[in-house]
Amino acid sequence: MPNFTKLEALIYSEKRCAEALQMQREVSEYISDMFLAYFGDKWASLPGKIVSAAKSRVPADKQPILFS
């Protein structure tokens, strides 16, 4: 476990924090896509929020191929 002796050591630059947030978004999207692929045969029972998030990242002309 990290051990900080000075509080200043806990503060990072705005750029580094933004990079960490972007990485978190990308990893979350990747994990979500992996679960979506794994449970794809249960498409009709997936929560609407998951389905709409996946469809928002796929062009409309490709959706029938991927989501049918």
N, C-alpha and C positions, 0 to 999 in steps of 0.2 A: 504494500500500500504506500502511495506517495506520502512523504513527510516534508511539509513546508514549514520552515522556521520563520519566514517573513511573509506577511500578507501580500506584499508587492509581487511575490513569485506566483500568486494565483491569478494575476491580471495579465491578459494577453492583448495583443493589438487587435484593432477592429478587423483588419484584413484576415488575421488568423482565425478569428471567431467566425467570420463569414465563410471561410473555407471549410471549417468544421461543420457548419450548418449545411452547406452544400453537399458535403460528403455524406452527412446523415440522411439528407433527402434522397440521394442517389442509391445508397445502400437500402433504405426502406423500400424504394421503388423496385429494386432488384429482388428483394426478399418477397415482396408482394407478387411480383411476376412469377417467381418460382412456385409459390403456393397456387397461383392461378393456373399455371401449367399442370401442376400435380392434380388439382381438383377440377380440371377442365371438363371432365365427363359429368360433373354435377353442376354444370353451368346454370341451369334453370333455378337451382336452389341457392346460388351464391347471393350474398347481400348486394343490394342495388348500388351501394356506394363503391364497392369493389369493381363491379361491372362498369359503372360509369367512369371511374378513374382509368381503367384499362382502355376503354373505348376512346377516351379523350386523347390518348397518346398514339392512336392508330388512325391513319387517314381514312376517311369515309369509304373510299373505293376499295380498301383492303379489308374492311371489317367483315363483309360476308365470307371471305376466305378464312379468316382467323376465328370468327365467332359463330360459325354455323355448325 
